[in-house]
């Protein structure tokens, strides 16, 4: 869960037509801190088939803080992005829980 500082960084700075602030998340790579609609990256016209939309998912910038020994999503788990983490994971990179097999996508 995001901290209050992370929410201020991630929220869109645009305003809606009725004058209220936009409540959407800003794009990671937008220097103006705008969401997809306010940055002008939303689609127009009919949507392509589902198999072609997989590459348009939102991409995040990986966090490299010392909460984990591997790259991870900012603000996830022990990571308190943009603040430094209070705890560190002792799990070495390259390992995962082997109790349950992973389900395969078709």
N, C-alpha and C positions, 0 to 999 in steps of 0.2 A: 504494500500500500504506500502511496506517495505521501511524503511529509508536506507541510504547508509551503515550505520553500520550493519543493519540486512542483507542486501544483501551480504556483505563480509562474514558474519557468515554462511549464508545459501547456497552460491554457492559451487559447486563441485570443489575440488582442483586438480582433475585429468586432464590429457592432452589427446587430441585426437590423432589419428594416424598421422595426418599431423603436429603435434607439437603445435597447438593452444590450449588455455585453454578451458575446457569443460564449456558449458553455462547452464547445467542442475542444478536443485536444489539438494542439498545434502540430504541424508537420515537423519531423526531426530536422530536416535539411532546409527549412525555410528561415532565412535570416530576419524576416519581418515578424516571426512568431505568429503565423496565420494558419488556420485550419485548411483543409482541402478546398472547401467551398469559397472561402475568402481569398485564397491564393490563386483561384482560377483553374484548379486542376481537376474539377469535377467533370463527369462525363456529360455529353450531350448526345441525344438521339438514342437509338436502341442499343442495349447492352450486347456485347459479343457472347458467344456460348461460354459456359462455365469453364471449360478446359483452357480457354485463353485468358481468363481473368486471374489465374493463380499467380502470375508474375506481377500483378498490380497491388499486392498486399502491402500494407504499411510497413516500412522498414524502420528499425530503431538503430540508434548508435550504441554499440556494445560498451558496457562499463568495464573498466579495468581496475577498479578499486581493490583493496586488499581484503574485502569480505570473503572473496572466493579466490581460489588459485586458477581460475579460468575466466574467460569472458562470459558475461551474463547481462541480463536485461537490467537497466537502471531502475532502482527502487524495488527490486524483487528480493524476497527472502531476507537475508541479513544485510543486504545493501541498503543504505539510507541516503542514496543519491539525492541531492548534491552535497549533503553533509558526509563527513567521514564515518565509517561504520563503527559501532560500539563493540561488536564481536567479530571474530574471524572463524571461518569454517576450517576444520582440521582435515577434511576429506581431500586427498590429493587429486590433482587434475588427472583426467583420463579414466576415472573409475565411476561406476554407477551402481545403484542398488540392483542386485541380481535375484531378488526374491521372486518377482513375477516376470514372465516373458513379455516383451513388447509386442503389441498388436501391429500387424502389418497392414498398411493401406493398399488398396487395390487400384 
